[in-house]
Amino acid sequence: MVNFIEHPLPFRRMIIKKLVNDPNYEAYSQQIVVNTMSNYPDESDFVIALKSKLDSLGS
């Protein structure tokens, strides 16, 4: 899982959860967005765009 893509593990896990249709994807991704905005404001735009793109993929 670590070598899947070059972003931090929570972002990779968010992508994988979406790709495998994990029922906890929505709660997990929302938690990652809130955490990133609070603790890593430099990455806020990226994580918001990532979640938006993943959400647009449907299930």
CHARMM internal coordinates of N, CA and C (Angstrom, degrees):
IC EDIT
DIST 1 N 1 CA 1.4440
DIST 1 CA 1 C 1.5282
ANGL 1 N 1 CA 1 C 110.72
DIST 1 C 2 N 1.3136
ANGL 1 CA 1 C 2 N 118.01
DIHE 1 N 1 CA 1 C 2 N -34.39
DIST 2 N 2 CA 1.4591
ANGL 1 C 2 N 2 CA 122.05
DIHE 1 CA 1 C 2 N 2 CA -176.24
DIST 2 CA 2 C 1.5266
ANGL 2 N 2 CA 2 C 112.06
DIHE 1 C 2 N 2 CA 2 C -63.52
DIST 2 C 3 N 1.3026
ANGL 2 CA 2 C 3 N 118.74
DIHE 2 N 2 CA 2 C 3 N -33.79
DIST 3 N 3 CA 1.4572
ANGL 2 C 3 N 3 CA 121.31
DIHE 2 CA 2 C 3 N 3 CA -178.14
DIST 3 CA 3 C 1.5272
ANGL 3 N 3 CA 3 C 113.40
DIHE 2 C 3 N 3 CA 3 C -90.74
DIST 3 C 4 N 1.3111
ANGL 3 CA 3 C 4 N 118.37
DIHE 3 N 3 CA 3 C 4 N 6.98
DIST 4 N 4 CA 1.4627
ANGL 3 C 4 N 4 CA 121.54
DIHE 3 CA 3 C 4 N 4 CA -174.92
DIST 4 CA 4 C 1.5209
ANGL 4 N 4 CA 4 C 112.30
DIHE 3 C 4 N 4 CA 4 C -61.97
DIST 4 C 5 N 1.3089
ANGL 4 CA 4 C 5 N 117.76
DIHE 4 N 4 CA 4 C 5 N -53.54
DIST 5 N 5 CA 1.4597
ANGL 4 C 5 N 5 CA 123.61
DIHE 4 CA 4 C 5 N 5 CA 171.87
DIST 5 CA 5 C 1.5148
ANGL 5 N 5 CA 5 C 107.92
DIHE 4 C 5 N 5 CA 5 C -143.89
DIST 5 C 6 N 1.3122
ANGL 5 CA 5 C 6 N 117.72
DIHE 5 N 5 CA 5 C 6 N 172.28
DIST 6 N 6 CA 1.4549
ANGL 5 C 6 N 6 CA 120.97
DIHE 5 CA 5 C 6 N 6 CA -171.37
DIST 6 CA 6 C 1.5308
ANGL 6 N 6 CA 6 C 115.29
DIHE 5 C 6 N 6 CA 6 C -91.01
DIST 6 C 7 N 1.2868
ANGL 6 CA 6 C 7 N 120.09
DIHE 6 N 6 CA 6 C 7 N 11.24
DIST 7 N 7 CA 1.4579
ANGL 6 C 7 N 7 CA 121.73
DIHE 6 CA 6 C 7 N 7 CA 178.49
DIST 7 CA 7 C 1.5196
ANGL 7 N 7 CA 7 C 109.96
DIHE 6 C 7 N 7 CA 7 C -90.71
DIST 7 C 8 N 1.3342
ANGL 7 CA 7 C 8 N 116.73
DIHE 7 N 7 CA 7 C 8 N 163.80
DIST 8 N 8 CA 1.4751
ANGL 7 C 8 N 8 CA 119.40
DIHE 7 CA 7 C 8 N 8 CA 179.53
DIST 8 CA 8 C 1.5341
ANGL 8 N 8 CA 8 C 112.26
DIHE 7 C 8 N 8 CA 8 C -54.87
DIST 8 C 9 N 1.3042
ANGL 8 CA 8 C 9 N 115.69
DIHE 8 N 8 CA 8 C 9 N 153.24
DIST 9 N 9 CA 1.4571
ANGL 8 C 9 N 9 CA 122.49
DIHE 8 CA 8 C 9 N 9 CA -175.15
DIST 9 CA 9 C 1.5365
ANGL 9 N 9 CA 9 C 114.17
DIHE 8 C 9 N 9 CA 9 C -51.37
DIST 9 C 10 N 1.3282
ANGL 9 CA 9 C 10 N 121.14
DIHE 9 N 9 CA 9 C 10 N -43.25
DIST 10 N 10 CA 1.4752
ANGL 9 C 10 N 10 CA 118.46
DIHE 9 CA 9 C 10 N 10 CA 179.88
DIST 10 CA 10 C 1.5357
ANGL 10 N 10 CA 10 C 113.05
DIHE 9 C 10 N 10 CA 10 C -59.67
DIST 10 C 11 N 1.3342
ANGL 10 CA 10 C 11 N 117.57
DIHE 10 N 10 CA 10 C 11 N -36.19
DIST 11 N 11 CA 1.4646
ANGL 10 C 11 N 11 CA 119.84
DIHE 10 CA 10 C 11 N 11 CA 178.68
DIST 11 CA 11 C 1.5222
ANGL 11 N 11 CA 11 C 110.57
DIHE 10 C 11 N 11 CA 11 C -69.74
DIST 11 C 12 N 1.3096
ANGL 11 CA 11 C 12 N 116.97
DIHE 11 N 11 CA 11 C 12 N -40.38
DIST 12 N 12 CA 1.4607
ANGL 11 C 12 N 12 CA 120.76
DIHE 11 CA 11 C 12 N 12 CA 177.58
DIST 12 CA 12 C 1.5187
ANGL 12 N 12 CA 12 C 110.32
DIHE 11 C 12 N 12 CA 12 C -63.72
DIST 12 C 13 N 1.3211
ANGL 12 CA 12 C 13 N 115.96
DIHE 12 N 12 CA 12 C 13 N -42.95
DIST 13 N 13 CA 1.4674
ANGL 12 C 13 N 13 CA 120.15
DIHE 12 CA 12 C 13 N 13 CA 179.73
DIST 13 CA 13 C 1.5304
ANGL 13 N 13 CA 13 C 110.44
DIHE 12 C 13 N 13 CA 13 C -63.12
DIST 13 C 14 N 1.3249
ANGL 13 CA 13 C 14 N 116.47
DIHE 13 N 13 CA 13 C 14 N -37.55
DIST 14 N 14 CA 1.4572
ANGL 13 C 14 N 14 CA 121.04
DIHE 13 CA 13 C 14 N 14 CA 178.29
DIST 14 CA 14 C 1.5329
ANGL 14 N 14 CA 14 C 109.86
DIHE 13 C 14 N 14 CA 14 C -62.00
DIST 14 C 15 N 1.3173
ANGL 14 CA 14 C 15 N 117.45
DIHE 14 N 14 CA 14 C 15 N -44.16
DIST 15 N 15 CA 1.4639
ANGL 14 C 15 N 15 CA 122.18
DIHE 14 CA 14 C 15 N 15 CA 178.34
DIST 15 CA 15 C 1.5281
ANGL 15 N 15 CA 15 C 110.31
DIHE 14 C 15 N 15 CA 15 C -62.42
DIST 15 C 16 N 1.3128
ANGL 15 CA 15 C 16 N 116.62
DIHE 15 N 15 CA 15 C 16 N -46.60
DIST 16 N 16 CA 1.4660
ANGL 15 C 16 N 16 CA 120.68
DIHE 15 CA 15 C 16 N 16 CA -178.53
DIST 16 CA 16 C 1.5242
ANGL 16 N 16 CA 16 C 110.83
DIHE 15 C 16 N 16 CA 16 C -63.77
DIST 16 C 17 N 1.3402
ANGL 16 CA 16 C 17 N 117.32
DIHE 16 N 16 CA 16 C 17 N -42.62
DIST 17 N 17 CA 1.4687
ANGL 16 C 17 N 17 CA 120.49
DIHE 16 CA 16 C 17 N 17 CA 178.72
DIST 17 CA 17 C 1.5272
ANGL 17 N 17 CA 17 C 110.48
DIHE 16 C 17 N 17 CA 17 C -58.57
DIST 17 C 18 N 1.3334
ANGL 17 CA 17 C 18 N 116.98
DIHE 17 N 17 CA 17 C 18 N -40.07
DIST 18 N 18 CA 1.4603
ANGL 17 C 18 N 18 CA 120.16
DIHE 17 CA 17 C 18 N 18 CA 179.13
DIST 18 CA 18 C 1.5218
ANGL 18 N 18 CA 18 C 110.63
DIHE 17 C 18 N 18 CA 18 C -68.15
DIST 18 C 19 N 1.3185
ANGL 18 CA 18 C 19 N 117.07
DIHE 18 N 18 CA 18 C 19 N -43.82
DIST 19 N 19 CA 1.4645
ANGL 18 C 19 N 19 CA 120.94
DIHE 18 CA 18 C 19 N 19 CA -177.14
DIST 19 CA 19 C 1.5270
ANGL 19 N 19 CA 19 C 113.15
DIHE 18 C 19 N 19 CA 19 C -64.46
DIST 19 C 20 N 1.3271
ANGL 19 CA 19 C 20 N 116.74
DIHE 19 N 19 CA 19 C 20 N -31.25
DIST 20 N 20 CA 1.4707
ANGL 19 C 20 N 20 CA 119.73
DIHE 19 CA 19 C 20 N 20 CA -179.74
DIST 20 CA 20 C 1.5361
ANGL 20 N 20 CA 20 C 112.13
DIHE 19 C 20 N 20 CA 20 C -98.25
DIST 20 C 21 N 1.3372
ANGL 20 CA 20 C 21 N 115.77
DIHE 20 N 20 CA 20 C 21 N 9.82
DIST 21 N 21 CA 1.4705
ANGL 20 C 21 N 21 CA 121.83
DIHE 20 CA 20 C 21 N 21 CA 178.98
DIST 21 CA 21 C 1.5240
ANGL 21 N 21 CA 21 C 112.62
DIHE 20 C 21 N 21 CA 21 C 55.81
DIST 21 C 22 N 1.3159
ANGL 21 CA 21 C 22 N 116.36
DIHE 21 N 21 CA 21 C 22 N 42.64
DIST 22 N 22 CA 1.4634
ANGL 21 C 22 N 22 CA 121.62
DIHE 21 CA 21 C 22 N 22 CA 176.99
DIST 22 CA 22 C 1.5301
ANGL 22 N 22 CA 22 C 109.16
DIHE 21 C 22 N 22 CA 22 C -62.76
DIST 22 C 23 N 1.3244
ANGL 22 CA 22 C 23 N 118.48
DIHE 22 N 22 CA 22 C 23 N 128.85
DIST 23 N 23 CA 1.4653
ANGL 22 C 23 N 23 CA 120.70
DIHE 22 CA 22 C 23 N 23 CA -179.18
DIST 23 CA 23 C 1.5313
ANGL 23 N 23 CA 23 C 113.29
DIHE 22 C 23 N 23 CA 23 C -64.06
DIST 23 C 24 N 1.3198
ANGL 23 CA 23 C 24 N 117.56
DIHE 23 N 23 CA 23 C 24 N -17.89
DIST 24 N 24 CA 1.4649
ANGL 23 C 24 N 24 CA 120.97
DIHE 23 CA 23 C 24 N 24 CA 178.70
DIST 24 CA 24 C 1.5205
ANGL 24 N 24 CA 24 C 113.30
DIHE 23 C 24 N 24 CA 24 C -93.21
DIST 24 C 25 N 1.3381
ANGL 24 CA 24 C 25 N 116.98
DIHE 24 N 24 CA 24 C 25 N 7.34
DIST 25 N 25 CA 1.4623
ANGL 24 C 25 N 25 CA 120.66
DIHE 24 CA 24 C 25 N 25 CA -177.94
DIST 25 CA 25 C 1.5242
ANGL 25 N 25 CA 25 C 112.36
DIHE 24 C 25 N 25 CA 25 C -55.43
DIST 25 C 26 N 1.3117
ANGL 25 CA 25 C 26 N 118.03
DIHE 25 N 25 CA 25 C 26 N -49.52
DIST 26 N 26 CA 1.4667
ANGL 25 C 26 N 26 CA 121.21
DIHE 25 CA 25 C 26 N 26 CA -174.15
DIST 26 CA 26 C 1.5282
ANGL 26 N 26 CA 26 C 111.49
DIHE 25 C 26 N 26 CA 26 C -61.01
DIST 26 C 27 N 1.3107
ANGL 26 CA 26 C 27 N 117.65
DIHE 26 N 26 CA 26 C 27 N -48.30
DIST 27 N 27 CA 1.4682
ANGL 26 C 27 N 27 CA 121.22
DIHE 26 CA 26 C 27 N 27 CA 179.42
DIST 27 CA 27 C 1.5235
ANGL 27 N 27 CA 27 C 110.59
DIHE 26 C 27 N 27 CA 27 C -63.68
DIST 27 C 28 N 1.3230
ANGL 27 CA 27 C 28 N 116.88
DIHE 27 N 27 CA 27 C 28 N -43.62
DIST 28 N 28 CA 1.4607
ANGL 27 C 28 N 28 CA 120.98
DIHE 27 CA 27 C 28 N 28 CA -179.20
DIST 28 CA 28 C 1.5272
ANGL 28 N 28 CA 28 C 110.68
DIHE 27 C 28 N 28 CA 28 C -64.38
DIST 28 C 29 N 1.3239
ANGL 28 CA 28 C 29 N 116.97
DIHE 28 N 28 CA 28 C 29 N -47.19
DIST 29 N 29 CA 1.4638
ANGL 28 C 29 N 29 CA 119.75
DIHE 28 CA 28 C 29 N 29 CA -177.29
DIST 29 CA 29 C 1.5286
ANGL 29 N 29 CA 29 C 111.09
DIHE 28 C 29 N 29 CA 29 C -65.06
DIST 29 C 30 N 1.3208
ANGL 29 CA 29 C 30 N 116.86
DIHE 29 N 29 CA 29 C 30 N -38.55
DIST 30 N 30 CA 1.4701
ANGL 29 C 30 N 30 CA 119.41
DIHE 29 CA 29 C 30 N 30 CA 177.93
DIST 30 CA 30 C 1.5264
ANGL 30 N 30 CA 30 C 110.42
DIHE 29 C 30 N 30 CA 30 C -64.56
DIST 30 C 31 N 1.3124
ANGL 30 CA 30 C 31 N 117.20
DIHE 30 N 30 CA 30 C 31 N -40.24
DIST 31 N 31 CA 1.4629
ANGL 30 C 31 N 31 CA 121.87
DIHE 30 CA 30 C 31 N 31 CA 177.69
DIST 31 CA 31 C 1.5322
ANGL 31 N 31 CA 31 C 110.45
DIHE 30 C 31 N 31 CA 31 C -62.05
DIST 31 C 32 N 1.3225
ANGL 31 CA 31 C 32 N 117.10
DIHE 31 N 31 CA 31 C 32 N -41.52
DIST 32 N 32 CA 1.4583
ANGL 31 C 32 N 32 CA 121.25
DIHE 31 CA 31 C 32 N 32 CA 179.74
DIST 32 CA 32 C 1.5278
ANGL 32 N 32 CA 32 C 110.30
DIHE 31 C 32 N 32 CA 32 C -65.29
DIST 32 C 33 N 1.3184
ANGL 32 CA 32 C 33 N 117.73
DIHE 32 N 32 CA 32 C 33 N -41.55
DIST 33 N 33 CA 1.4692
ANGL 32 C 33 N 33 CA 120.93
DIHE 32 CA 32 C 33 N 33 CA 178.87
DIST 33 CA 33 C 1.5270
ANGL 33 N 33 CA 33 C 110.28
DIHE 32 C 33 N 33 CA 33 C -61.97
DIST 33 C 34 N 1.3169
ANGL 33 CA 33 C 34 N 117.27
DIHE 33 N 33 CA 33 C 34 N -48.64
DIST 34 N 34 CA 1.4673
ANGL 33 C 34 N 34 CA 121.33
DIHE 33 CA 33 C 34 N 34 CA -179.13
DIST 34 CA 34 C 1.5315
ANGL 34 N 34 CA 34 C 110.46
DIHE 33 C 34 N 34 CA 34 C -62.34
DIST 34 C 35 N 1.3197
ANGL 34 CA 34 C 35 N 116.80
DIHE 34 N 34 CA 34 C 35 N -45.68
DIST 35 N 35 CA 1.4543
ANGL 34 C 35 N 35 CA 121.36
DIHE 34 CA 34 C 35 N 35 CA 179.98
DIST 35 CA 35 C 1.5331
ANGL 35 N 35 CA 35 C 111.43
DIHE 34 C 35 N 35 CA 35 C -62.15
DIST 35 C 36 N 1.3172
ANGL 35 CA 35 C 36 N 116.22
DIHE 35 N 35 CA 35 C 36 N -44.02
DIST 36 N 36 CA 1.4599
ANGL 35 C 36 N 36 CA 120.34
DIHE 35 CA 35 C 36 N 36 CA -179.12
DIST 36 CA 36 C 1.5230
ANGL 36 N 36 CA 36 C 110.79
DIHE 35 C 36 N 36 CA 36 C -65.27
DIST 36 C 37 N 1.3131
ANGL 36 CA 36 C 37 N 117.46
DIHE 36 N 36 CA 36 C 37 N -43.76
DIST 37 N 37 CA 1.4610
ANGL 36 C 37 N 37 CA 120.58
DIHE 36 CA 36 C 37 N 37 CA -179.90
DIST 37 CA 37 C 1.5226
ANGL 37 N 37 CA 37 C 110.95
DIHE 36 C 37 N 37 CA 37 C -63.10
DIST 37 C 38 N 1.3158
ANGL 37 CA 37 C 38 N 117.42
DIHE 37 N 37 CA 37 C 38 N -36.02
DIST 38 N 38 CA 1.4613
ANGL 37 C 38 N 38 CA 121.71
DIHE 37 CA 37 C 38 N 38 CA -178.94
DIST 38 CA 38 C 1.5237
ANGL 38 N 38 CA 38 C 112.97
DIHE 37 C 38 N 38 CA 38 C -76.77
DIST 38 C 39 N 1.3288
ANGL 38 CA 38 C 39 N 115.99
DIHE 38 N 38 CA 38 C 39 N -42.01
DIST 39 N 39 CA 1.4615
ANGL 38 C 39 N 39 CA 119.92
DIHE 38 CA 38 C 39 N 39 CA -170.95
DIST 39 CA 39 C 1.5213
ANGL 39 N 39 CA 39 C 115.41
DIHE 38 C 39 N 39 CA 39 C -105.48
DIST 39 C 40 N 1.3218
ANGL 39 CA 39 C 40 N 117.52
DIHE 39 N 39 CA 39 C 40 N -22.00
DIST 40 N 40 CA 1.4689
ANGL 39 C 40 N 40 CA 121.44
DIHE 39 CA 39 C 40 N 40 CA -177.67
DIST 40 CA 40 C 1.5220
ANGL 40 N 40 CA 40 C 109.95
DIHE 39 C 40 N 40 CA 40 C -135.90
DIST 40 C 41 N 1.3231
ANGL 40 CA 40 C 41 N 117.77
DIHE 40 N 40 CA 40 C 41 N 67.06
DIST 41 N 41 CA 1.4686
ANGL 40 C 41 N 41 CA 120.26
DIHE 40 CA 40 C 41 N 41 CA -174.30
DIST 41 CA 41 C 1.5336
ANGL 41 N 41 CA 41 C 114.12
DIHE 40 C 41 N 41 CA 41 C -58.07
DIST 41 C 42 N 1.3245
ANGL 41 CA 41 C 42 N 117.50
DIHE 41 N 41 CA 41 C 42 N -25.04
DIST 42 N 42 CA 1.4696
ANGL 41 C 42 N 42 CA 119.94
DIHE 41 CA 41 C 42 N 42 CA 178.02
DIST 42 CA 42 C 1.5259
ANGL 42 N 42 CA 42 C 112.24
DIHE 41 C 42 N 42 CA 42 C -65.77
DIST 42 C 43 N 1.3227
ANGL 42 CA 42 C 43 N 117.59
DIHE 42 N 42 CA 42 C 43 N -22.64
DIST 43 N 43 CA 1.4600
ANGL 42 C 43 N 43 CA 122.03
DIHE 42 CA 42 C 43 N 43 CA -178.11
DIST 43 CA 43 C 1.5309
ANGL 43 N 43 CA 43 C 112.36
DIHE 42 C 43 N 43 CA 43 C -102.74
DIST 43 C 44 N 1.3252
ANGL 43 CA 43 C 44 N 117.30
DIHE 43 N 43 CA 43 C 44 N 4.35
DIST 44 N 44 CA 1.4647
ANGL 43 C 44 N 44 CA 121.14
DIHE 43 CA 43 C 44 N 44 CA -176.61
DIST 44 CA 44 C 1.5167
ANGL 44 N 44 CA 44 C 112.96
DIHE 43 C 44 N 44 CA 44 C -59.65
DIST 44 C 45 N 1.3276
ANGL 44 CA 44 C 45 N 117.12
DIHE 44 N 44 CA 44 C 45 N -46.58
DIST 45 N 45 CA 1.4678
ANGL 44 C 45 N 45 CA 119.73
DIHE 44 CA 44 C 45 N 45 CA -178.88
DIST 45 CA 45 C 1.5292
ANGL 45 N 45 CA 45 C 111.05
DIHE 44 C 45 N 45 CA 45 C -60.63
DIST 45 C 46 N 1.3316
ANGL 45 CA 45 C 46 N 115.68
DIHE 45 N 45 CA 45 C 46 N -40.59
DIST 46 N 46 CA 1.4647
ANGL 45 C 46 N 46 CA 119.42
DIHE 45 CA 45 C 46 N 46 CA -179.63
DIST 46 CA 46 C 1.5315
ANGL 46 N 46 CA 46 C 111.31
DIHE 45 C 46 N 46 CA 46 C -63.25
DIST 46 C 47 N 1.3327
ANGL 46 CA 46 C 47 N 116.71
DIHE 46 N 46 CA 46 C 47 N -49.94
DIST 47 N 47 CA 1.4670
ANGL 46 C 47 N 47 CA 119.03
DIHE 46 CA 46 C 47 N 47 CA -175.07
DIST 47 CA 47 C 1.5276
ANGL 47 N 47 CA 47 C 111.36
DIHE 46 C 47 N 47 CA 47 C -67.34
DIST 47 C 48 N 1.3179
ANGL 47 CA 47 C 48 N 117.77
DIHE 47 N 47 CA 47 C 48 N -33.81
DIST 48 N 48 CA 1.4645
ANGL 47 C 48 N 48 CA 120.74
DIHE 47 CA 47 C 48 N 48 CA 176.76
DIST 48 CA 48 C 1.5281
ANGL 48 N 48 CA 48 C 109.87
DIHE 47 C 48 N 48 CA 48 C -66.38
DIST 48 C 49 N 1.3297
ANGL 48 CA 48 C 49 N 116.60
DIHE 48 N 48 CA 48 C 49 N -43.69
DIST 49 N 49 CA 1.4676
ANGL 48 C 49 N 49 CA 120.41
DIHE 48 CA 48 C 49 N 49 CA 178.39
DIST 49 CA 49 C 1.5282
ANGL 49 N 49 CA 49 C 110.87
DIHE 48 C 49 N 49 CA 49 C -65.55
DIST 49 C 50 N 1.3231
ANGL 49 CA 49 C 50 N 117.13
DIHE 49 N 49 CA 49 C 50 N -39.86
DIST 50 N 50 CA 1.4594
ANGL 49 C 50 N 50 CA 121.20
DIHE 49 CA 49 C 50 N 50 CA 178.65
DIST 50 CA 50 C 1.5221
ANGL 50 N 50 CA 50 C 110.81
DIHE 49 C 50 N 50 CA 50 C -61.71
DIST 50 C 51 N 1.3266
ANGL 50 CA 50 C 51 N 117.20
DIHE 50 N 50 CA 50 C 51 N -48.43
DIST 51 N 51 CA 1.4675
ANGL 50 C 51 N 51 CA 120.48
DIHE 50 CA 50 C 51 N 51 CA -179.86
DIST 51 CA 51 C 1.5220
ANGL 51 N 51 CA 51 C 110.41
DIHE 50 C 51 N 51 CA 51 C -62.46
DIST 51 C 52 N 1.3158
ANGL 51 CA 51 C 52 N 116.76
DIHE 51 N 51 CA 51 C 52 N -42.17
DIST 52 N 52 CA 1.4536
ANGL 51 C 52 N 52 CA 120.19
DIHE 51 CA 51 C 52 N 52 CA 179.07
DIST 52 CA 52 C 1.5196
ANGL 52 N 52 CA 52 C 111.53
DIHE 51 C 52 N 52 CA 52 C -60.64
DIST 52 C 53 N 1.3214
ANGL 52 CA 52 C 53 N 116.68
DIHE 52 N 52 CA 52 C 53 N -44.25
DIST 53 N 53 CA 1.4666
ANGL 52 C 53 N 53 CA 120.67
DIHE 52 CA 52 C 53 N 53 CA 178.96
DIST 53 CA 53 C 1.5183
ANGL 53 N 53 CA 53 C 111.27
DIHE 52 C 53 N 53 CA 53 C -64.65
DIST 53 C 54 N 1.3305
ANGL 53 CA 53 C 54 N 116.59
DIHE 53 N 53 CA 53 C 54 N -45.74
DIST 54 N 54 CA 1.4677
ANGL 53 C 54 N 54 CA 120.02
DIHE 53 CA 53 C 54 N 54 CA 179.43
DIST 54 CA 54 C 1.5235
ANGL 54 N 54 CA 54 C 111.07
DIHE 53 C 54 N 54 CA 54 C -62.14
DIST 54 C 55 N 1.3323
ANGL 54 CA 54 C 55 N 116.87
DIHE 54 N 54 CA 54 C 55 N -42.22
DIST 55 N 55 CA 1.4719
ANGL 54 C 55 N 55 CA 120.47
DIHE 54 CA 54 C 55 N 55 CA 179.93
DIST 55 CA 55 C 1.5292
ANGL 55 N 55 CA 55 C 111.05
DIHE 54 C 55 N 55 CA 55 C -63.80
DIST 55 C 56 N 1.3377
ANGL 55 CA 55 C 56 N 116.97
DIHE 55 N 55 CA 55 C 56 N -31.92
DIST 56 N 56 CA 1.4590
ANGL 55 C 56 N 56 CA 119.77
DIHE 55 CA 55 C 56 N 56 CA -179.20
DIST 56 CA 56 C 1.5251
ANGL 56 N 56 CA 56 C 113.34
DIHE 55 C 56 N 56 CA 56 C -72.66
DIST 56 C 57 N 1.3278
ANGL 56 CA 56 C 57 N 116.45
DIHE 56 N 56 CA 56 C 57 N -14.40
DIST 57 N 57 CA 1.4646
ANGL 56 C 57 N 57 CA 120.53
DIHE 56 CA 56 C 57 N 57 CA -178.97
DIST 57 CA 57 C 1.5293
ANGL 57 N 57 CA 57 C 112.73
DIHE 56 C 57 N 57 CA 57 C -73.91
DIST 57 C 58 N 1.3147
ANGL 57 CA 57 C 58 N 117.31
DIHE 57 N 57 CA 57 C 58 N -15.62
DIST 58 N 58 CA 1.4649
ANGL 57 C 58 N 58 CA 120.02
DIHE 57 CA 57 C 58 N 58 CA -177.32
DIST 58 CA 58 C 1.5173
ANGL 58 N 58 CA 58 C 110.61
DIHE 57 C 58 N 58 CA 58 C 75.81
DIST 58 C 59 N 1.3159
ANGL 58 CA 58 C 59 N 116.30
DIHE 58 N 58 CA 58 C 59 N -167.81
DIST 59 N 59 CA 1.4777
ANGL 58 C 59 N 59 CA 118.49
DIHE 58 CA 58 C 59 N 59 CA -178.92
DIST 59 CA 59 C 1.5016
ANGL 59 N 59 CA 59 C 111.18
DIHE 58 C 59 N 59 CA 59 C -117.72
END
COOR INIT
IC SEED 1 N 1 CA 1 C
IC BUILD
